[in-house]
Amino acid sequence: MKNIGSILALAGIISIALYFFGYELKILGWIENWGETVAWVIRGGLVVVGGALWFLGPDAEKAESEA
């Protein structure tokens, strides 16, 4: 879960940074179709959900030792 969370959060952060330079991640290019407000909600959601998955997900070492 930490891997997925870090990827989501990183995609959201990169999308936010690129927005200010007039660019967008190719995979997130569709979010501007619904308007600027919805695009910002999606970007923020990526960061929040990704961060939550990263913080709440089990450590890989801990998961291996329990299995």
C-alpha positions as CSV (number, residue, x, y, z in Angstrom):
1,M,0.0,0.0,0.0
2,K,2.9,2.4,0.7
3,N,4.0,2.1,-2.9
4,I,0.6,2.9,-4.3
5,G,0.2,5.8,-1.8
6,S,3.6,7.3,-2.7
7,I,2.9,7.1,-6.4
8,L,-0.5,8.8,-6.0
9,A,0.9,11.5,-3.7
10,L,3.8,12.1,-6.0
11,A,1.6,12.3,-9.1
12,G,-0.6,14.9,-7.3
13,I,2.4,17.0,-6.2
14,I,4.0,16.9,-9.7
15,S,0.7,17.8,-11.2
16,I,0.4,20.8,-8.9
17,A,3.9,21.9,-9.7
18,L,3.5,21.5,-13.5
19,Y,0.3,23.4,-13.5
20,F,2.1,26.6,-12.7
21,F,4.4,26.1,-15.7
22,G,1.4,25.5,-18.0
23,Y,2.0,21.7,-18.3
24,E,0.2,18.6,-17.0
25,L,1.0,14.9,-16.6
26,K,-0.1,13.0,-19.7
27,I,-2.1,10.6,-17.5
28,L,-3.9,13.4,-15.8
29,G,-4.6,15.5,-18.9
30,W,-8.3,14.7,-18.7
31,I,-8.9,16.5,-15.4
32,E,-9.0,19.9,-17.0
33,N,-12.0,18.9,-19.1
34,W,-14.3,19.4,-16.1
35,G,-13.1,22.8,-15.2
36,E,-10.3,24.3,-13.1
37,T,-12.0,23.8,-9.7
38,V,-12.6,20.1,-10.3
39,A,-9.0,19.7,-11.5
40,W,-7.7,21.2,-8.3
41,V,-10.0,18.9,-6.2
42,I,-8.6,15.9,-8.1
43,R,-5.0,17.0,-7.6
44,G,-5.6,17.6,-3.9
45,G,-7.4,14.3,-3.6
46,L,-4.5,12.5,-5.1
47,V,-2.1,14.1,-2.5
48,V,-4.4,13.4,0.4
49,V,-5.4,9.9,-0.5
50,G,-1.8,9.0,-1.4
51,G,-0.5,10.4,1.8
52,A,-3.1,8.5,3.8
53,L,-2.3,5.2,2.1
54,W,1.4,5.9,2.7
55,F,1.0,6.7,6.4
56,L,-1.6,4.0,7.2
57,G,-0.1,1.2,5.0
58,P,2.0,-1.5,6.7
59,D,5.7,-1.5,6.3
60,A,7.0,-3.9,3.7
61,E,9.5,-5.4,6.2
62,K,6.7,-5.9,8.8
63,A,4.4,-7.5,6.2
64,E,7.1,-9.9,5.2
65,S,7.8,-11.0,8.7
66,E,4.2,-11.7,9.5
67,A,3.6,-13.7,6.3
